[in-house]
Amino acid sequence: MSTGIDPFLSDSILPDDAELTPLHEREYRVRSYRLSPDRVLIRGAVRDQKPPGLYISHDPDPITVHHMVVDLEVEFPSLEIERAEVTFNTFPHTTCSVITDHYKKLEGLSIARGFSNKVRELFGGPRGCTHTTALLLAMGPVAVQCSWSMRTFEVPDSDEPELKLGFNREPDDDSWKMNTNTCHEWAEDGPAYERAASGMSWGVPVFMRERAEKFGIEVGDPQ
């Protein structure tokens, strides 16, 4: 029986911790939205909470310590930030929010190339809000991840379940180079880098392969 709750919007990524005593929760949540064929909204939030009754006895509700929201409108496929807006919903000091306009300096930056370094340079330490800057560092990779989703959005649904996006590379597709040395898989002597540099197919990712099998979709041999 359906509860009417969308698990994509409401699920938790933490293991069951019902037997543990909580002291603090920090949550990052970042989503991307298609605004048009050439524009994406990357929306992120960070929130710190204390559990009920920890700071005020008999208080039945959690208390929020920080809650900041960032909206980045990004041009696609260039991934250049065209609009940046930061909102402070909950904060500890009356002057915390005076820094929000400083984040307008994000506008015009690429959210793909050198984004993390630029964020630290512009907003690190006393040049920004610690929590907002940490959130921005989590938002950059989401913009890159949603590139595949934007392409898939344009693929029409078929009558039967099938992979909506192929994973064979175009001969001149060098987008993989942005992954160089970002992790052990994409190290210059790593397996993914080696496959890409030699012109091989991307292969079907493990998560996609496992889901496709549930629908009886043949995806070929593992890479």
Buried (B, 14 or more C-beta within 10 A) or exposed (E): EEEEEEEEEEEEEEEEEEEEEEEEBEEBEBBBEBEEEEBBBBBBBBBBBBBBEBEEEEEEEBBBBBBBBBBBBBBBEEBBBEBBBBEBEBBEEEEBBEBBEBBEBBBEBBBBEEBEEBBBEBBEEEEBBEBBBBBBBBBBBBBBEBBEEBEEEEEEEEEEEEBEEEBEBEEEEEBBEEBBEEEEEBBEEBEBBEBBEEEEEBBBEEEBBEBBEEEEBEBEEEB
